[in-house]
Amino acid sequence: MQKNYFKILLFFLLTSPFLEAQEIEQFTIFAGRFDYTAIGNTLNTDENGGGAPCEILTESAATLTLESDQTVEAAYLYWAGSGTGDFDITLNDIPLTAERTFADQIDDDRVFFAGFVDVTTIVQETGSGTYTFGDLDLTDVIPPFCPTGTNFAGWAITVIFEDPDLPLNLVNVFDGLENVSQFNNELTIELENLNVLDNENARIGFVAWEGDAGIAVNETLSINGNVLSNPPLNPADNQFNGTNSFTGQDDLFNMDIDFYSIENNINIGDTSATIMLTSGQDFVMINNIITVLNSQLPDGIIAIDAFDVACGSRDVEVTYTVSNQGTDPLPVGTPIAFYTDGTLVGTSMTVEAIAPGESLVGMITLTIPNGIPDIFTLIAVIDDNGTGNGEVTETNEVNNESTGVTINLNVIDLVTPLEDIHVCDDESNDEIAIFDLTINEDLALGGQTGIIVTYHENEADAITGDNPILNPDAYTNSSNPQEIFMRFSLEADPLCVRIESFLLQVETQPIIPELEDSIVCDDVSNDGFASFNLTLQNALIIGTQTEVAIQFYTSLVDAQTETDPIENPTAFQNTVNPQTIFVRLSNTLATDCFDISSFQLIVEDVPVIANELENLLVCDDQDNDGIFTFDLTTNEVLAVGGQTNVTVTFHLTETDATNGENAIPNPDSFDNTLSPQTIYLRIQQDDDAICVTIDSFILEVFDQPIVPSLNDILSCDDSSNDGILLFNLTQQESTILNGQEDVVISYHTTLEDAEINIGAIQNPDVYQNIENPQTIYVRIENPNNTACFDLGIFSIEALTIDPPQVLPDLEACNEGFEMATFDLVEASEGLVVFDDEVITGYYENPDDAFNQVNQIDDPFVYTNSTNPQTIYIRTDRPSESCYSLAQFTLTIENCPPFVPDGFSPNADNLNDVFEISNLKDVFDYELSIYSRLGNLIYKGDNEIPFWDGTPNQGIGGSEAPTGVYFWVLKLRDPNIDDMVGWVYLNR
């Protein structure tokens, strides 16, 4: 079996409730004659939804019933609810605080929590009886959850108990917080470390929250692909419905405490199981899963009892004890591995089988590799063949590691390597000084005891221990450099000796030459403060000296005591002007070897730009050549302000301005060469050509837009003839632009608005005039300089249209439904028009005629839509801007029907029926046809087709023979008499 050498992780998820849900993981395991039960209760007063009140209790109770021979081994309290959490509660009035917390959510507004606390002691002392859970107050939390039916709270206690009548079981406790819902239709949970030896009476149980009994949309629970159920309490399609399988309760609103038999859903030899939950609507959170499986397995644990090490040896003799706390013997030959810092240092095995509850003592000598430190931690692992893998299936595969023990090999360790000792020479520079050799003793031993240290001038004396230096704390060197040997020996074993050495070095005294003051120009503030790069003095300070370090200070005392050195000497801001800076030059090999000197920081005033310079922006003249004559001295006045004894010059480049070269000779009448063009201004004090200020400004010449003469816009009025019309003001834009580019055009109703560019017409392409005629002002401007613009003017006018000519009406016979076909062109024959006037269309209303839309496609064959109906003719004259209308009326009248005197129903599609024109859908008629003998053989009306020679009266069904037949036509029209006659049928 794969081994993981760490304890079972208890997921202390004390984190924000807005994190993702916590995966269900193994929490703990019990092996023996164990089983479990669970109690709990809801804090909801009713099922969510369906008009249930938005209320929540703060406490509820449940009863635990155990048999007399059942002993509580462990008890775990879980509680959950809506919101971010209340983790301080009571059980039987005992205050408790969550030891672990869990969180889940549907979205940012609907979040949920769960808490856990171990209540084993309380349940062991109380036993069977009533348990009251209280002080969970979500009264102010749940209102936002009620509209979506996600308001809930509840609690459950999982009790693991031992019963001598039970078989040997393995009880696995898993927990976390994961959900399934319409947003997450499927949840898969893998349960590991099961070790199924017998599936008889195998069970699985759950603690779940927020399941609604009234919601059962694709709600299933399965294990290894098999859907579980426990009817009638837990049907297969509604598993999470507010029930407790242990007590038979079915009113645990929004929570479930259920278990299921899985002996037919899990196989012997399985080490894991796959749990799957589905839901098409209900939001359900799983908090706790428990499996109960028959198990007869060993469970080996190991402890290191003692160890023994020899002086100077890397062999360690270890005594250990292997115990079996499982339910089956731990077999002989079970492998054992020993590790230090993850490195395998030895292996062993059990020499005999170990019965359940028994132990076996063993011994092994381990040789610790040279790469392992002298002080290390040793652990032993049972059922490990040295590769991290086991060979024995156990009840618990994660408790095989012993507690680590710290072992110190009897060797002399140097905590810190010896250091060479450097001291500063005195003024004689004779390379002789006094040294404290014991500095290295403190470094090497680091507080270790039982080690004797002596100092020697040569290695031979150090090996034998002869001629130790008598005054190691005040030793005078005899050469420079000089090697000193240290001898380390154990008090308990003087033969354990270690020899190390270090050097004594007398260092020379650093010397700082005379330093120059550092002078910089102030900024425009002239406040006497500036940034200095102190390191510019480094080359002068160091000279040819080596192994030295420089630090800068603001006071002599700080330099002497090495206190508060300047942190950033490359950008030091002075605090007074002038300011003295102290420099300390130290020997890096002997820091007490140093020299101190000083220099001053001086900030010189600089002439300032008194006022912000102005960019000189002008509009070009009519030629728009981009050249203009500028007076640059306007910026000289701004730059100088109230300063005296300063000189201003203008330059074409920044380099010239910086160097004071090539000044512009005629700054009051300068013609630009570019547009835009940058001009650089230099201002300096008359007595100081070093501290100067450079600034710049822009010269730019902008094109001057020009509006040409514009035409008025005249347009014929619409049918209202009220002088108000929509105009497209932009139709002259090509004329306005006249080839000009990168300009902005706007239209205005007043000259004042156009001049200051306010109140621009927002939709000039569909502008409705407010008077007739009306003056429009057009503004064209350079967007890069809106001061460069020109104005234009034109008028808009809606021309009055004449009243329409009235033409004679057109009449036609009703062809049915008061409709007929007209030749509209006939009406135009009476139209009076000018020589160049032409008809441009026929229309059904004057608005269509004005807009020239919906023109009648074929005026020669037109069917009326109403009776009577007015038709409009539009005429236009190319020489004028307006149009004219004429109108006439279409009328329909009922004309007498035309009755033919014969027809031939012989199926040749010619004259096959007795069809009477101007009849159908014109009159409400009745047609009767009689034989020569006076018998009625056909009756027809608007709903019956014309007679095809087949009788529909009398016996009917057979064709009428060739001959004369009589008809009677009743028209039911007061203006037209009924008609009678005969018709000849010819076959």
N, C-alpha and C positions, 0 to 999 in steps of 0.2 A: 504493500500500500504506500502511496506517496505521502511523505511526512512534511508537515509545515511546523517548523520549530518556533512557534509563538503561541501564546494563549489565545483562546477564543475571544474575538473582538466583540465587545459590547458597544453597540453603536450609540454613543452618547450624542444624539443629533440635536444639540442645543444651538440651533441655527435659526435663521430667519424663516418664518412660515411661508414666505413667498418663493422658497426654493422648490425644486422638483421633488416629487414624492420619493420616499426612501424604499429601496428594494427590500423585499422579504428575504431575510438571511437567518441562518441558524443562530439561536441565542444560547441555548444550553441543552444538555442531554442527561437522561437518567437511565441507568441499567439495573435491572433487578425485578423484583415482583412489584412493579409499579403500574399504575393506571392514572387516569385523571378524570375530573369532572369540572363543571363550570357553572357559575351562577352570575346574575347581574340583573339590571333593570334599566328601563328607559326613563328619561326625564321629560319626554314629550307627553302632552296630555291627550293627544289624538294623532291619527295618521296625518301626514302632511298633505296639503292640497285639499280640494273638495270643500272649501269654506271652513276648514278647521281653524280654531282661534290661534292667533299668534302669541302663544304662551309657552313658558318653559318653567319646569320645577327646579328647585335648588337642591332637593334631596329625594331619594327613593330607597327602597329596601328590597332584599331578597333573602331566601332561606337556604342555608347549606345543610344537607343531610348526609352524614357519613355513618357507615356501619361501625360497630364497636371494635372490630379488629382492624380497622383501617387507620393508618397513622399518616398524618400530614408530613410530607417530605419538603414541599415548597408551595408557595402561593404567590401569584403575580396579579396585581391590580392594574387594569387598563381602563382609561376613560377617554372620551372624545366628544367633540362638539363643533358647532359653527364658530368662525372667527379665528383670531390669532392665538387664543388660548388662555385658560385659567388653570394654573399648575399648582395651586395651593388648595387642598381639599381636606376632608376628614373621612375617616372610616370608623364607625362606632364612636364618634366624637373624639377620635385621636387625630391630631393635626398631622398631615403628611404633605410633602413637597415632591414633585416629580423628579425621579432620578434620571429619566431619559424622556425626551420629547420627540414627537414626529409631526410632520406638516404635509399638507396636500392642498390642491386648489383646482377649481374649474376654470377660473379666470382671475384677473387682478382683484375683482370685487368679491368673489365667492371663494373664501379660503377656509380651511378646516385644520383642526389640531387633534393630537392624541397625546396622552401622558402615560407613564409607566412608573410603578413603584413596587418594590419587593415587600409583600406583607406577610411573609412566612411566619414570623414570630407572632403577629396578631392572630392569624388563623390557627396556629398550633395551640395558643393559649385559649382561644375561644371555642374551637371545635365546631360541632353542629350547632345551628342556631341562626338567629336573624342578624344580617349585616346591613347596616344603614350607611349609605354613601351620601355625603353632604358637602355644603359650602361650595358648590360649583354654581356660580351665579352668572348666567348669560342673558339675564333679563334685558339689559340695554344693548346687547350685541345682535340678537336674532332678528329684529324688525326688517332690516334690508334683505334677509334671506327668505322671509315668509312668502313674498310674491312668487318666487320660483320654486317653492316647496323644498328648500334645502336647509331649513332650520331644524336642528336636532341636537340632542345631547344624551349620553348614556354611559353605563359603566359595566364592567365584567371582571370576575375574579376566576382565574384558572388555577385549580388546585391539583397538584400531583401528590398522590398518596401511595403508601405501601400496604399491601394486603398479602398475608402468608398463603392465602388460597389461590393467588394468581399464578399463572405461569411466568417464566422469566421473560420480561419484556424490555424493549428499548423504546423509551419515550423521548421524542425529539421535539423541542420547542423552537419554533421559528417566529420571527416577528419583523415588522417594518410598517410601511403605510403606502399601499399602491391602490389605484382606482381603475374601474372600468365604467364606461358610460356611452352615451350617444356620440360623444366627441372622441372616445377611445374605445371602440367597440370590442376590443379583444385584449385580454391581459394574460400573459403566460408567466408562470412562476416555476422555477426549477428548484426542487428540494433535493439537497445532496446529503451524503453521509447516512444513508438509511440502513444498509447492510441487511437486506431481507433474507432471513433464514427459514422462516415459516410464515405463510400468509394467512393462516387460520386466525379468525377473529381480528384481523388487521383493521384498524380504524383511522380516520382522519377527521379532525375537527377544526372549526374556524370561529373567530370573532370578527364580525363585519359590521360596518356602520352605514347608515343612510339608505338602506334598502327599503323600498316602499311596497307594501303588500298589493296595492292597487295597480302597480306597474309591472307588466310581464311581457315585455317586448324582446323576444330572442334572448331571454335571461337564462343562461345555463351555467352549470359547474361540472367540469369533467376532470378525470385523472387518467393519464396515459391514453387519451382519446376516447374514454368511456364516460358518458354522461351519468352523473350521480343523481339520485333522488331518494326521498324518504317520505313517500305519501302516507297519509294525506298532509302531514305537517309541512313537508318541503317537496312540492311537485317538481318534475324535471324542468318545467318551463318558467318556474317562479321560485328560485332557490332562496332569494334574500327577501323574505316577506315578514319579518318581525317575529321570529319563533326561537324557542330554546328546546333543542332535542332532548336535553337531560331532564327537563321538568315538564315538557309538553305544553309550555306556554305559547300562545299565539297572539299576544297583545304587546310584544316588545316593539313599540312603534319606532321605526327607523334604526333598528339594530337586530343582529342575529347571533345566537350562540348555538351552533349546530354541529353534529358529527354524523359520519356516514361509514358504513361498512365498505371496505375496499379489498376484501380478501379475494374477490374475483377480478380485481382491476390491477393487481400488482403481483409480480412473479418472484419466486424464490431465486435469490442471487442478484436481484436488483440492488443497485447502490444509490439510485436516484429515482425521482418521479416527476412527471410534468403535470402541473396544475394549470388548467385553462378556464377563464371566466369570460363570458360574452354578455353583452347587453346592448340592446338597440335603443334604450331610452333611460332606464333607471341608472342613477349615479350611485355606485357602491364602492366602499373602501375596505380592503382587507387589512386587518391590524395584527392578527395572530393566527398561526396554523400549528396544529399539534398532530403528530403521527404516533400511533401505538402499534408496535410490531413485536411478535415473538422473537426472542433473541437469546441464544446460548453461546456467548462468545467470551474469550478472555479479554482482559483489559490490563495490559502491563504498564507499570509505572516504575521509575527508577530514581534512587537518591544516592548522592555521594556522601558516604559517612565520614571518611577520614582520608588523609594523604600524608606521605612522608617523603622528604627530599634530602639528599646527601649534599654536603658542602662542595660547591664547585661542580656538581654533577647536573646534567639535564635529564636524569632519570627520576620519575615520580612514581612512587608506589601508592595506588589508589584502592581503597576499600569502598564497596558499594553494595546496595541492597535492592533487589528486584522484587516487587510485590505484584500480586494479581488481584485486582479489585473488580474483575469481571464475573461471569457466571459459568465459565468453562475453563478447564486447565490451560495454563500457558505452556505450550509444548517445549520439550527439551530442544536445545539448539536454536532458540530464539536469538537472533543476532543483537549485539550491543555495539554502539559506536561512541567514541569519545572525540569531542571537538574543542578547539580553542580558537576564538575569533573566526569561526567558520572554517577552520582548517582541521581535517581529519588527522588525529594523532594516535589512534589505536582502535582495535576492534576486539570483541570477545563474544561469548554466547552463553546462554544458560546451560548448565551441565545436567539438569534434571527438570522434569515437568513441575510446575508450581500450581498447586490446587487453588481454587477460588478462596480468597481471604488469606492465603499463605504468602510467605516471603522466602527469599533465598539470598544469602550473603556471598559475594564474590570478591576477588582481588585480581589486580592487573598492574604490571609495571609499564609505564609509558615513557618513551624517549621523546623529549620535546625537541623539534627541529630548531636549528640555529636561527632561522628567520623569525621565530616567535620571541617576543620580548621576555625578559627575565621575570617580569610580573605579568600574569595573564589570568584570564577566567576560563575555567574548565567546566564543560557540561557533558553529561552522559545521556544517550538516547537509546531506549529499548526498542526493539523491532526496527533496527536500521542496519543494513548490511554495509554501511560505509559510503553509499551513493545517495543517501536521502530517501531510499525506498525500503519498505518493509516487506516481510514475507508472511506475516500472520494477520488474518482478518480479526479486528478487535471491535469491541463495543464503541470505543472512542479512539479515533485515530489522531487526535490532536493534543493528547496529554502525555506523550511519551518522553518529553524532555525533562531533565532534572533541573533543579535550581542551580545556577552557576556558583562555583566556589573560586575564590581568588587564591592563587598559588604564587609564592615568591621563591624562585630558585636561589640557593645559597651562593650567589655570585655578587661581586661588587659592581654596582651600577653607578655610572656618573649621570646624575640627573641633567646636568648641563655640561657640555664639553669645556675643558679648561681654556681660558682666554689669556692671550699675551697681555702683560701689564705695561702700560705706557705712562710715563710721568714727564713733566716739563722740566727742562734744565734750569739751573739758576743762572745768575748773571755771569758766572765764570765760564759757562759753556764748556765745562771739562768732561761732560758726558758721564758724570757720577751723580747718583741721587739715592734717596732712601725709599724703599718699597715695602708695602704691606702684602706679604705673600699669602696671608690667610684669606684674602678676597676670593681666591679660587677654591678654597676649602668649602666656603659657604655655598658657592655656585655648584660645585660638584656633588656634594652630599644632599643639598636641598632638604635638610632636616633629618636625614637618616641617622640612626644611632647604632652603637656597637661596632663602629669602624674607627681604627686608629690611623691618624694621618701624621706623617713626618715629611720634612723638606730636605733635599740633598743637592750638593753642587755638582755631583756626577752620577751617572747611572749605576756604576758598580756599588757605590755606597747605598744607593736607593734599594738595590736588589738584596743586599745583606742587612740593611737597616743600620749601617754604621755611620758615624759622624753626621748626625742630624744637625741642621741649622738651628742654633739655640734661640735666636731672636727673629722668628719669621715675620712678626708684625712690624719690624723696623730694620730691614735688611739693607745694607749698602752694597750695591753691585760692584763687581771687580772688572767687568768688561762691558762693552756696549756694542751689539746686544749680548745678553748672557742667558744660557739655558738653565732652568731650575727643574729638578726632578721631584715629583710627589710620589710618596709610597703610601698605598691604602692597604690595610690588613684587618681581618675580622677579629674582634676580641674573642669570639667563641672558637675560632680556628685560625690561629696566627699564620698557618701555612697558606691560607687563602690570601694571596697578595696580588695587587695590581699596581703597575708603574705607569705614570703619565708625566708629561713634561710641558713646560710653557716657557716663553721668552720674556726677559726684562728688557725694556727699550727706553732709553732716555731721549726725549724729543726736544728739538730746538725751539726757541722762543720766537713766535711770529712778530713781525715789525711792520707798522703802518707808516708810510711816508707822509709828508705834508700834503693835505688834500685841498682842491680848489672848490670854491663856492659854486652852487648850481643856480643859474639864472634862467627864468622862463618868462614869456610874455603872458599877461593876464588875458582872460576872455573878455567879452563885451561888457560883462558886469563890472569889471574893474574893482572887484571886491577884495583883491589881494590874495585870493585863493586859486590854486591851480593844481594839476596833477603832475607829479615828478616821477621819473624813472631813476630811482636811487642806484640801480645796478650799473648805470653808466660809469660809476666810479670804480667798479670791480677790477678792471684791468690795472688801474693805478694802484689800488689797495694791495692786490696780490703780488704784482710784479712777477718774479721768478720763483716765488715760494710755492711749495707743493704740500699736499695733505693738510690743507687749511679750509676753513669754512667761514663765511661772512654772514653776519646778522646786523640789522639796523635797529636803533632804538630812539625814542624821543627824550630820554633822560639819561644822565650819567649813571644814576643808581640802577636803573633797569639794565643798562649795558653791563655793569659790574656784577649784578646778580643773575643775569640772563633771564630777566622777567619781562613778559609782554613784548616780545620782538614784533616789529612791524610785519604784519601777515602778508601784505602784497607790496613789496618794495618796488615793483615795476610800475605801479599806479598809486603812488602815495599822495594823499590830499593834505597839504599843510594846514595847520590850525592857527598859526600866527604868521605874521610877515614882518621881518624875516624870521625863520625858525632854524634852530640848531639841531642837527641830526648827529647821533653818536653811532659809530661803527665799531663792532667787535670782530676781530680776526682771531679765530681759534684754531689750534692744532687738532685735527680730527682724531689723531691717535692718542692725544692727551688733552682733554677738554679744559683742564685747568691751566693750560699753556695758551695765553692770549695776549693781545694788545688792544687798546682802545684809543680812538681818535675822533675828530668831529669835523663837520663842515656846515655851511649855512645854505638854506633854501631861500631864494629871493624871487619875488613876483613883481615884475615891472608892469606899470600901467600900459594899456593899449588904447589907441583911439577907437571910438565905437561908432557904429551906424546908429545915429540918434533916432531915426524913424525908418520904418520899413520902406524900402525903395519901391517905386511904382513901375510896373511894366507900361511902356508907352505904346498904346494901341490906337491906330488911326485908320480912317476910311480913305481909300485911294481917290484920286481925282478921276475925271471922266475917261482917261486913257487906260486906267487899271493896269499900269505897268509894274506895280509893286515897289516903286521907289518914292521916298518921301524925305523931306528935310526936317530933322528932329532937333530939338533943343535939349541936350542931355543934362544941362546944368540945373534943370528942375529937380533932378535927383540929388545934385550936389547940395542944394538947400536942405533937402530932407536928411541927407547923411550927416551934415555938420551940426544941424540943430543949434544949440547954444554953445558949442565947443569953440575954443580959441586956440590959436597957435597950431592949427592943423592944416594940411594941404591935401586936396582931392585931385586925382587924375583919373582919366578914363582910358581903357585899353580894349583891344580887340580879342586878346587871349588871356586866359587865366595865368599862364606862365609869365607874360609881359607884366601883368598886374602884380604878381608876386615879386618879380625882380625889379619893378619900377622902371620898365623900359618901354619905348615906343608908345608914349602917351598920344591920344588923339589930339591933334593940334587945334581943331575948331569945334569943340564940344557943343557950342551954342547953335551951330548950323551944320549938323552932320547928316550926310546922305547915306542911308543904309545901302549895303551891297547885297544883303540877303533878307528874306522875310519868311520866318522870323529870324532875328539875329540877336545873339547874346552880347551884351556889353558888360565889361568888368570895371567896377569902381574900386579905387585904392585910396584909403585915407591913412595918413601917417602924421605923427607929431613932428613939428618942425625941427626939434632937436634930437630925434630918435628915429633912424631909418630902419631899425630892426623890428620893433613892435608895430606892426601895421595890421589893418583889417581889410579884407577883400570881400566884396559882395557883388552881386550881379543882378541885372534886370534884362527884360526882353523888349526889343523893338519889333513891331509887327504891323504890316500894312495889309488891310483887308479890302477885297474887291467891293466896289460900290455898285449895288444893283440899280437897274434903270427900267422903269415901266414905260413902254411905248404908248401911243394913242390907241384907245380901245373903242370898239363898236358897241352900240346899245344892243340889248337882247330883247327882241319882240317875239311874242308867241300868242297864238290864238287862244282865247279863253275856253274853258270847258263848258259843259252843258249848263252849269249854274249861271254863266254870263255875269258873275258878280265882281269881276276884276281881280279876283284872288286866284293865284295859280302857283304850281310848283315849277321852279326854274332850276336849271343846271348852270350854276354860276361858273363852273370849272371849264365850260366848253371853249373859253378863250385862253386857256392856260398856255397852249403852244405859242400864241401871240404874245402873251405876257412874258414868257420866258425868253423868247427871241434868241434862243441858243445859249442862254445863261444856265450854268449848272451849279449844283450845291447851294441852292437858295431855298427859302421857305416862303410860301404864298399863304396869305390869310385874307379873308373878306370881312368887311365891317359895314355897319349901317350908319355910322357917323364919322365925320372927319376926325373928331377928337379921339374916338376909340382907335382909329387907324393909326394916328400919330403916336399914341402911347402903347399901342398893341394890347388893348383889352377888348373884351366882349366880341371876340372873333366868332363869326357864324360857324356853328359846329358841324353842320352837314350841308356844305355849299352845293353839293350835287343834287340835293332835293330841298331847295330853299323855297318857302312860301312867302311871297311878298306881303307886306303889311299896309302898303298904300300903292296906288296905281296912277301914274308910273312911280317908281321908287329909285333913288340914287344909291348905288353900291360903290364903296371905296375898297380898293384892293391895295394891300401892302405886300411888298416883296423885300425880304431882308436876308442879310448874310448871317447864317446861324452861328458862325464862329465869332461874330461881333455884331450884336443886334442893333448897335448904334448906326450901323451902315444899312440904310434902307431907302426905298423910294415909294411914292404913292401914285395910284392911278384912279380913274373914275369912269363909270359907265352907268347907264340906266337899264332897268328892266320894266317891261310893260306887257300887260295882258290885253290883247286887242279884242274888242267887242265883236261877237258874231251876230249875223242877221237872223231874224226868226225864220224857221224852216218854210220853204214853199209847200203848199198843200196841193197834192196831186189827186186826180180822180181815184176813187176806190176801185179795187179789183174784186169781182164776184166770181164764185164757182159753186158747182153743185156738191152737196154733201156726199162724200165717198164713204162715209161711215165714221161714227164717233165725232161728228162735226169737224172733219178734216177733209182737205182736198189738196190737189197739186196745182201750184200757180207758176206762171212765167212772170217773175218780178220785172224783167226788162221791159215788158209792155207798159208798165207805169211810167218808165223814164221817157216815153215818147212825148209826154206833155211837159217835160222839164225845160225850163227856160235857163240857158247857160250862156256865158260869154264865149268869145271866139277861142280863147286859150284855156277855157275851163274844161276839166275832164272829170268823169265819174271815177272815183277811186274805191268804191265799195258799197255793199248793201249790208245793213246791220239791224239787229232786233231792238236796240235801244240807243239813245243819243250818247250815253257814256262810252259804249263800245265804239261808236263812230268817232268820238273825240279822241279816244286813246288808240283807235285803229287796231282793235283786238276783236277776236271772235267774229271775223267777217264771214258772211254767208258764202259757203263754198261754191254752190251752183245756183245762181239766181234764176236760171232758166227752168229749173225743176225744183221748186221749193214747196215743202209741206208745212202748212201752218201749225202752230202749237197751241193757239187759243183762238177763240171766235167771239168777237172780231179781234184782229191783231194789227198793230201799227208797225210799218217797216220804214227805215230811214235810209236815204241815199246821201252819201258824202261826195262832194265835189271839191276839187282843189285847183287853184290857179298858180302856176309856177312863178308868176310875177308878183304875187302877194304872199304875206306870211300867214294868212288866215284861210279858213275853209268855209263852205256853206253846206246846209242840210236841206233836204226835201223829205216830205213824209206822205204816206198814203196808207189806206186801210184795206186789209183783206177781210172779206165777209163770206160766210157760208150760208147757202139756202137749200132747203129740201126741194129737189126737182122731182116731177112725176117719174115713176119707174118706167124703164123701157122693157117691154115684154116681147121676146122673140116668138115667132109663129111655128117654129120647128126645132128639133134637135135629133141627134143620131147616136144613141148610147151603144156604140160598137167597139169600145176600148181602143180607138185609134188616137186618143188624146186630142181629138178635134170635135168640139161641140158635143161632148159626151153627156152633159147635164143640161137641164132646163134652167139656165141661169138668167135671172132678171136683174138688170143693172140698176144702180141708184136705189137699192132696196135694203140689203143686209146692213145692220148696225146704223141704218138711217131712220127707218120707220119701225115702230113696234107693230109688226105685221103678223097676219095669219093667211097662209096660202093653202087652198083646198083644191084637189084635182079629182075629177069624176070620169068614169067610163061612159061610153055612149049609152049604156043602159041606165045611167044615173047613179051608179054605185060609187061611194067615196073610196078611193084607193090610195090617197096620199094626203098627209097634212104636214105642213112645215112652218117654221118660224126662225127667229135669229139663232136659236140653239140647235136647229136641225139643218143638215146640209141640203143644198138644192137637190131637186128630184133627178135621179139617175135612171128612171124608167123602172125601178123596182117598187112595188106597192109596199107601204108601211101601215096600211089600214086594211080592215077586213081580214081575209085569211092570210094575206101578205106572203112574202118569201119567193114568189115566182116572177119572172120578167113579164112586163106588160107587152103585148104584141104590137106590131106596127098598126098605126091607125090614128084617128082623131080623138083627142081628150079635151075635156072642158075644165076651165079653172076659174076660181073665185078668189080675188086678192083683197083682203080687208086691211086698210092702211092705218086705221085709227089716228088719222090726222085731220083736224077740223078744216084744214085749208085744201085738202085733196080728197076727191070722192073715191070710194071703193071701186075696184075694177073687176070686169069679167071678160072671158074670151076663150079661145080654143088654141090648141097647139097640136102639131102633127109630129108623132113619134115615128121615126124611120129607122129600122134595124137593117 
